[in-house]
Amino acid sequence: MTSNAHSPMLQPTLLSIGLLTVIAGAAVAPALGGIAGAFPETGVTAVKLVITLPSLLIIPFSLISGRLCERFDKRRVLLLGLGLFTVGGVGGGFAPDFATLLVLRAVLGAGVGLINPISISLVADFYTDAARARVMGRLSAANYLGGILALLMSGWLAAIDWRFSFFVYLAGLLVCGLVYLFLPRAKPKSPRMAAVHTTGKLPLAVYMYAGAAFLLMTAFFVIPTTMALLMEDSGIGGAREAGLVIAATSAAGFLAGIFFKKTHAWLGQWLVPSQIILMAIGFFLLAEAGSMAELATGTAAFGFGMGSLMPFFLVHVSAAAPPENTVKAMAIVTSMVFLGQFLSPLLLRGIGEAFGDPSIVFSYRFLAIATAMISATAFLWTFWVSIRAGRPRSSGEAGRGDSAGITPSRRGS
C-alpha cells in the first residue's frame, strides 16, 4: 500500500505523532534543577526519575499496544495513547508533591508506550521500499524537531517556573485532532489471524537491532538527564541555557533524519562505524567543554550520529519482520529503546562508583572511550566483511541497487 491512495494529510499526521514520542521524558529536562529545588528532600537520582520513569512504563505498554491492535483499529489505540500522554504530561505541572508527580509521569509513559510502536508500524503499512526509507528518515527528523521545539519552550518556561515547563505536553491535543481527522481506519485482525501472527517467530535480526538500539539510548540519555545539573554546577548556565544545549542534539538529529537517505547512499556500509565515531567525538568534546558553545558543539556531533543510526535500525527492522508482525517487532525495539533510557542513569552511576568517580564528567569520558572502541570494532568488522565479499564497496556502489542501498529485500513488500 502506498501513500498515493490516501489523503495528502496522511504523512503530516504520521510525522506529527513523531513530534511527540521523543519528548516523552526529555521535554522537561531543563526544569530538573527547579524540581530538585522544589523538593529538597529528594535526592538527585530520584529527581532524574522525572525523566526516566516514563521510559519504564513505555516498555510494557509498547507490548500491550500490539495486543490491543489485534482487537481494535490502530487509530483508536492511538487516540487512547494520546489522551494518556496529554493528561499525564500536563498534569505534572499541577502535582502537589513529588510522589504525585511520579504517578503522572507513569501515566505519560503508558500513553507513549501505546503510541510509539504504532507510529513506526504505520510507515511500514502505508509505504514501501525507497518511499519507506525516505518517510522513516522524516519520522526520525520529526522526532528531533519535536525535541528542539519542546526543549526550547520548556527551557524558557522553566526559567519562569518549573511547573510551566509541563505545558509543552499540550501538543498532544493538536495531534489528537490530526489523527481523528486524517488517519484512515484500519480493521483489526481476526482472532484466528491474530493468533497466527502473534505466535510467529521474529527473525534474529530484529533482536540484534533491538539490542543495538538499547545501547544507543543508554548512551544518548546521559545528556538530557545530566546537562542541566552539569551546567548549574559549573556555572555555565541555567535552565534556559540547558534547553538550548540539549536542543543542539535534537537539531543535529533533525538534519540527520532529513538527509538520512543521502547519507546512507554516500557512506554505504560504512554508515554505522562512521556515525558511532562521530558520537565518540561528541562525548570527548562534552567531557572537556568549558563553555556553552563547546557543550553545544559536542551535543550536535553526538546528535547527528544518533539521528543517522536510529532510522537505519528502524528501516532494517521493518524490512526484516514479516508484514503481519511489524507492530510486534517495533514494540520489541521500542521496549529496548526505552529500557535504555530508564537504565541509563542507573548503569552510568554504577559504572562511576565502580571506578571511584561518579561525576557527570567521568560519565562523558567513559562513554567517549566506549563508543570509540565500538566504532573501531565496527570498522574492522565492516572491512573484514568487505574483504570476504571480494573488495570494499565504494560509496557510489552503495548508492546503487535496492532502494539506493537502503532497504533489504523483504517478502510481502
C-alpha positions as CSV (number, residue, x, y, z in Angstrom):
1,M,0.0,0.0,0.0
2,T,1.4,3.4,-0.9
3,S,0.6,6.9,0.1
4,N,-0.8,7.8,-3.3
5,A,-4.2,6.3,-2.4
6,H,-4.6,8.4,0.8
7,S,-5.1,12.0,1.9
8,P,-2.2,14.4,1.4
9,M,-2.5,15.0,5.2
10,L,-1.6,11.3,5.9
11,Q,2.2,11.9,6.0
12,P,1.9,15.2,8.1
13,T,-0.3,13.3,10.5
14,L,2.2,10.4,10.9
15,L,5.1,12.9,11.3
16,S,3.1,14.9,14.0
17,I,3.0,11.7,16.1
18,G,6.8,11.5,15.7
19,L,7.0,15.0,17.1
20,L,5.6,13.8,20.4
21,T,7.4,10.5,21.0
22,V,10.8,11.9,21.6
23,I,9.6,14.5,24.2
24,A,8.1,11.9,26.5
25,G,10.7,12.3,29.2
26,A,13.3,14.7,28.0
27,A,10.9,17.7,27.4
28,V,11.2,18.8,31.0
29,A,14.9,18.1,31.3
30,P,15.7,21.9,31.6
31,A,13.4,22.0,34.7
32,L,15.3,19.4,36.7
33,G,17.2,22.0,38.6
34,G,14.0,23.7,39.6
35,I,12.3,20.4,40.5
36,A,15.3,19.5,42.7
37,G,14.9,22.9,44.5
38,A,11.2,22.5,44.9
39,F,11.6,19.1,46.6
40,P,14.9,19.4,48.5
41,E,14.3,16.2,50.5
42,T,14.5,14.2,47.2
43,G,18.0,13.1,46.1
44,V,19.5,13.8,42.7
45,T,19.0,10.2,41.5
46,A,15.3,10.3,42.5
47,V,14.8,13.6,40.7
48,K,16.2,12.0,37.5
49,L,13.2,9.6,37.7
50,V,11.1,12.5,36.4
51,I,12.9,12.0,33.1
52,T,13.5,8.2,33.1
53,L,10.3,6.8,34.8
54,P,8.1,7.3,31.7
55,S,10.6,5.0,29.9
56,L,10.0,2.2,32.3
57,L,6.2,2.3,31.7
58,I,6.6,2.6,28.0
59,I,8.1,-0.9,27.9
60,P,5.1,-3.0,29.0
61,F,2.6,-0.7,27.2
62,S,4.5,-1.0,24.0
63,L,3.9,-4.7,24.1
64,I,0.3,-4.1,25.2
65,S,-0.1,-1.8,22.2
66,G,0.4,-4.7,19.8
67,R,-2.2,-6.8,21.6
68,L,-4.7,-4.0,21.5
69,C,-4.2,-3.6,17.8
70,E,-5.5,-7.2,17.4
71,R,-8.9,-6.2,18.8
72,F,-9.2,-2.5,17.9
73,D,-8.1,-0.5,14.9
74,K,-4.8,1.4,15.3
75,R,-6.5,4.8,15.1
76,R,-8.5,4.1,18.3
77,V,-5.5,2.8,20.2
78,L,-3.5,5.9,19.1
79,L,-6.3,8.2,20.4
80,L,-6.2,6.4,23.8
81,G,-2.5,6.8,24.0
82,L,-2.6,10.5,23.0
83,G,-5.2,11.1,25.8
84,L,-3.0,9.5,28.4
85,F,0.0,11.4,27.0
86,T,-1.7,14.7,27.4
87,V,-3.2,14.1,30.8
88,G,0.0,12.6,32.3
89,G,2.2,15.3,30.7
90,V,0.3,18.4,31.5
91,G,-0.8,17.1,34.9
92,G,2.8,17.0,36.1
93,G,2.7,20.8,36.3
94,F,-0.1,20.6,38.9
95,A,1.4,17.9,41.1
96,P,1.2,18.9,44.8
97,D,4.1,16.6,45.8
98,F,6.9,14.5,44.3
99,A,5.0,11.2,44.6
100,T,2.1,12.5,42.6
101,L,4.5,13.9,40.0
102,L,6.0,10.4,39.5
103,V,2.5,8.9,39.2
104,L,1.6,11.3,36.5
105,R,4.9,10.7,34.7
106,A,4.0,7.0,34.8
107,V,0.6,7.8,33.1
108,L,2.6,9.8,30.4
109,G,4.8,6.7,29.9
110,A,1.8,4.5,29.4
111,G,0.5,6.8,26.7
112,V,3.7,6.9,24.8
113,G,4.0,3.1,25.1
114,L,0.7,2.8,23.2
115,I,1.7,5.4,20.6
116,N,5.2,4.7,19.7
117,P,5.2,1.2,18.0
118,I,2.0,2.1,16.1
119,S,3.5,5.3,14.8
120,I,6.5,3.4,13.4
121,S,4.5,0.5,12.0
122,L,2.2,2.9,10.2
123,V,5.1,3.9,8.0
124,A,5.6,0.3,7.0
125,D,1.8,-0.1,6.4
126,F,1.5,2.8,4.0
127,Y,4.9,3.0,2.3
128,T,7.3,0.5,0.7
129,D,10.9,0.4,-0.5
130,A,12.6,3.8,-1.1
131,A,9.5,5.7,0.0
132,R,9.6,3.8,3.3
133,A,13.2,4.8,3.9
134,R,12.5,8.4,3.0
135,V,9.5,8.7,5.3
136,M,11.3,6.8,8.1
137,G,14.1,9.4,7.9
138,R,11.5,12.1,8.0
139,L,9.9,10.5,11.0
140,S,13.2,10.5,12.8
141,A,13.7,14.1,11.8
142,A,10.2,14.9,13.2
143,N,11.2,13.2,16.5
144,Y,14.1,15.6,16.8
145,L,12.2,18.6,15.6
146,G,9.8,17.9,18.4
147,G,12.7,17.7,20.8
148,I,14.0,21.1,19.6
149,L,10.7,22.9,19.9
150,A,9.9,21.2,23.3
151,L,13.3,21.8,24.9
152,L,13.5,25.4,23.8
153,M,10.0,26.2,25.0
154,S,10.5,24.1,28.2
155,G,13.7,25.9,29.0
156,W,12.1,29.2,28.5
157,L,9.1,28.3,30.6
158,A,11.2,26.6,33.3
159,A,13.1,29.9,33.7
160,I,9.8,31.4,34.9
161,D,8.6,28.5,37.0
162,W,9.5,24.8,36.7
163,R,5.7,23.9,36.7
164,F,5.2,25.8,33.4
165,S,7.6,23.5,31.5
166,F,5.0,20.7,31.6
167,F,2.6,22.7,29.4
168,V,4.6,21.6,26.4
169,Y,2.6,18.4,26.5
170,L,-0.5,20.3,25.4
171,A,0.8,19.5,21.9
172,G,-0.9,16.1,22.4
173,L,-4.3,17.8,21.8
174,L,-3.3,19.0,18.4
175,V,-2.0,15.6,17.3
176,C,-5.2,14.0,18.6
177,G,-7.2,16.2,16.2
178,L,-5.0,15.3,13.2
179,V,-5.2,11.6,14.0
180,Y,-9.0,11.8,14.4
181,L,-9.5,13.7,11.1
182,F,-6.9,12.2,8.8
183,L,-5.7,8.8,9.8
184,P,-7.6,6.1,7.9
185,R,-9.3,3.4,10.0
186,A,-7.7,0.0,9.7
187,K,-9.7,-3.1,10.7
188,P,-8.1,-5.2,13.4
189,K,-7.0,-8.7,12.5
190,S,-9.5,-11.5,13.0
191,P,-8.8,-13.6,16.2
192,R,-7.7,-16.5,14.1
193,M,-5.2,-14.5,12.0
194,A,-4.1,-12.6,15.1
195,A,-3.2,-15.8,16.9
196,V,-1.2,-17.0,13.9
197,H,0.6,-13.7,13.6
198,T,1.5,-13.0,17.2
199,T,2.8,-16.5,17.8
200,G,5.1,-16.4,14.7
201,K,8.8,-16.1,15.5
202,L,10.6,-12.9,14.6
203,P,14.0,-13.0,12.8
204,L,17.1,-12.9,14.9
205,A,18.0,-9.6,13.1
206,V,15.1,-7.9,14.9
207,Y,16.5,-8.8,18.3
208,M,20.0,-7.7,17.2
209,Y,18.8,-4.3,16.2
210,A,16.8,-4.1,19.4
211,G,20.0,-4.7,21.4
212,A,21.8,-2.1,19.4
213,A,19.0,0.4,20.0
214,F,19.2,-0.3,23.7
215,L,22.9,0.6,23.8
216,L,22.4,3.7,21.7
217,M,19.7,5.0,24.0
218,T,21.7,4.2,27.1
219,A,24.4,6.5,25.8
220,F,22.1,9.1,24.5
221,F,20.0,9.6,27.7
222,V,23.0,10.7,29.7
223,I,22.7,14.1,28.0
224,P,19.1,15.2,28.9
225,T,19.5,13.7,32.5
226,T,22.7,15.4,33.3
227,M,23.1,18.6,31.2
228,A,21.1,21.0,33.4
229,L,22.8,19.7,36.5
230,L,26.2,19.9,35.0
231,M,25.7,23.5,33.7
232,E,24.3,24.7,37.0
233,D,27.2,23.1,39.0
234,S,29.8,24.5,36.7
235,G,28.2,28.0,36.5
236,I,28.0,27.8,32.7
237,G,24.2,28.5,32.6
238,G,20.8,27.7,34.0
239,A,17.6,26.1,32.7
240,R,17.2,28.3,29.6
241,E,20.8,27.6,28.5
242,A,20.5,23.9,29.2
243,G,17.4,23.8,27.0
244,L,19.5,25.4,24.2
245,V,22.4,23.0,24.6
246,I,20.2,19.9,24.7
247,A,18.2,21.3,21.7
248,A,21.5,21.2,19.7
249,T,21.3,17.4,19.9
250,S,17.8,17.5,18.5
251,A,18.8,20.0,15.8
252,A,21.6,17.8,14.6
253,G,19.4,14.7,14.8
254,F,16.7,16.5,12.8
255,L,19.3,17.3,10.0
256,A,20.5,13.7,10.1
257,G,16.9,12.4,9.6
258,I,16.2,14.8,6.7
259,F,19.4,13.7,4.9
260,F,19.4,10.1,6.1
261,K,18.7,8.6,2.6
262,K,21.5,10.6,1.0
263,T,23.9,9.9,3.9
264,H,23.3,6.2,3.7
265,A,23.8,6.3,-0.1
266,W,27.1,8.2,0.3
267,L,28.6,6.2,3.2
268,G,27.1,2.8,2.3
269,Q,28.3,0.0,4.5
270,W,30.4,2.5,6.5
271,L,27.5,4.4,7.9
272,V,27.3,2.6,11.2
273,P,31.0,2.8,12.2
274,S,31.4,6.4,10.9
275,Q,28.4,7.6,12.9
276,I,29.5,5.8,16.1
277,I,32.9,7.6,15.9
278,L,31.0,10.9,15.5
279,M,29.2,10.1,18.7
280,A,32.5,9.3,20.4
281,I,33.9,12.7,19.3
282,G,30.8,14.4,20.7
283,F,31.4,12.7,24.1
284,F,35.0,13.7,24.1
285,L,34.0,17.4,23.5
286,L,31.4,17.3,26.2
287,A,33.9,15.8,28.7
288,E,36.4,18.7,28.1
289,A,33.9,21.5,27.5
290,G,34.2,24.7,29.5
291,S,31.7,26.9,27.8
292,M,28.2,26.7,26.4
293,A,29.4,26.8,22.8
294,E,31.7,23.8,23.4
295,L,28.8,21.9,25.0
296,A,26.5,22.7,22.1
297,T,29.2,21.5,19.6
298,G,29.6,18.2,21.5
299,T,25.9,17.6,21.7
300,A,25.4,18.4,18.0
301,A,28.2,15.9,17.0
302,F,26.5,13.2,19.1
303,G,23.1,14.1,17.8
304,F,23.9,13.8,14.1
305,G,25.4,10.3,14.7
306,M,22.4,9.3,16.8
307,G,20.0,10.8,14.2
308,S,21.6,8.7,11.4
309,L,21.7,5.4,13.3
310,M,18.2,5.3,14.7
311,P,16.3,5.4,11.3
312,F,18.9,2.9,10.0
313,F,17.8,0.4,12.7
314,L,14.1,1.1,12.1
315,V,14.3,0.7,8.3
316,H,16.1,-2.6,8.7
317,V,13.8,-3.9,11.4
318,S,10.7,-3.1,9.3
319,A,12.4,-4.9,6.4
320,A,13.3,-8.0,8.4
321,A,10.0,-8.5,10.1
322,P,7.1,-10.2,8.2
323,P,4.5,-7.5,7.4
324,E,1.9,-9.0,9.7
325,N,4.3,-8.8,12.7
326,T,5.6,-5.3,12.1
327,V,3.8,-3.9,15.3
328,K,5.2,-6.7,17.3
329,A,8.8,-6.1,16.0
330,M,8.5,-2.4,16.6
331,A,7.2,-3.0,20.1
332,I,10.3,-5.1,20.9
333,V,12.6,-2.4,19.6
334,T,10.7,0.4,21.3
335,S,10.8,-1.5,24.6
336,M,14.6,-1.8,24.4
337,V,14.9,1.9,23.4
338,F,13.0,3.0,26.5
339,L,14.6,0.4,28.7
340,G,17.9,2.0,27.7
341,Q,16.5,5.4,28.7
342,F,15.4,4.2,32.1
343,L,18.5,2.3,33.0
344,S,20.9,4.9,31.6
345,P,21.5,7.0,34.8
346,L,21.5,3.8,37.0
347,L,24.0,2.0,34.8
348,L,26.3,5.0,34.5
349,R,26.1,5.7,38.2
350,G,27.1,2.1,38.9
351,I,30.0,2.3,36.5
352,G,31.1,5.6,38.0
353,E,31.0,4.2,41.5
354,A,32.9,1.0,40.4
355,F,35.7,3.3,39.1
356,G,35.6,5.5,42.1
357,D,34.3,8.6,40.2
358,P,30.5,9.1,40.0
359,S,30.8,12.6,38.5
360,I,29.0,13.6,35.3
361,V,32.3,14.4,33.5
362,F,33.5,10.9,34.2
363,S,30.3,9.5,32.6
364,Y,31.1,11.5,29.4
365,R,34.7,10.4,29.4
366,F,33.7,6.7,29.9
367,L,31.2,6.9,27.1
368,A,33.7,8.6,24.8
369,I,36.1,5.7,25.2
370,A,33.4,3.0,25.0
371,T,31.9,4.4,21.8
372,A,35.4,4.9,20.2
373,M,36.2,1.2,20.9
374,I,32.8,0.1,19.5
375,S,33.4,2.2,16.4
376,A,36.9,0.7,15.9
377,T,35.3,-2.8,16.2
378,A,32.6,-1.9,13.7
379,F,35.2,-0.5,11.2
380,L,37.2,-3.7,11.5
381,W,34.2,-5.9,11.1
382,T,32.9,-4.0,8.1
383,F,36.3,-4.1,6.4
384,W,36.6,-7.9,7.1
385,V,33.1,-8.5,5.6
386,S,34.1,-6.4,2.6
387,I,37.3,-8.5,2.1
388,R,35.3,-11.7,2.3
389,A,32.8,-10.3,-0.2
390,G,35.6,-9.6,-2.7
391,R,36.6,-5.9,-2.2
392,P,35.4,-2.9,-0.2
393,R,32.4,-1.2,-1.8
394,S,32.7,2.5,-2.6
395,S,30.0,4.9,-1.5
396,G,28.8,5.1,-5.1
397,E,28.4,1.4,-5.3
398,A,26.5,1.5,-2.0
399,G,24.1,4.0,-3.5
400,R,23.1,1.6,-6.3
401,G,20.8,-1.4,-6.1
402,D,17.9,-1.9,-3.8
403,S,16.3,1.4,-3.0
404,A,19.6,3.3,-3.0
405,G,21.2,0.8,-0.7
406,I,18.6,1.5,2.0
407,T,16.1,-1.3,2.2
408,P,16.9,-5.0,2.1
409,S,14.5,-7.3,0.2
410,R,11.5,-8.4,2.1
411,R,8.8,-10.8,1.2
412,G,5.4,-9.2,1.0
413,S,6.7,-5.7,0.2
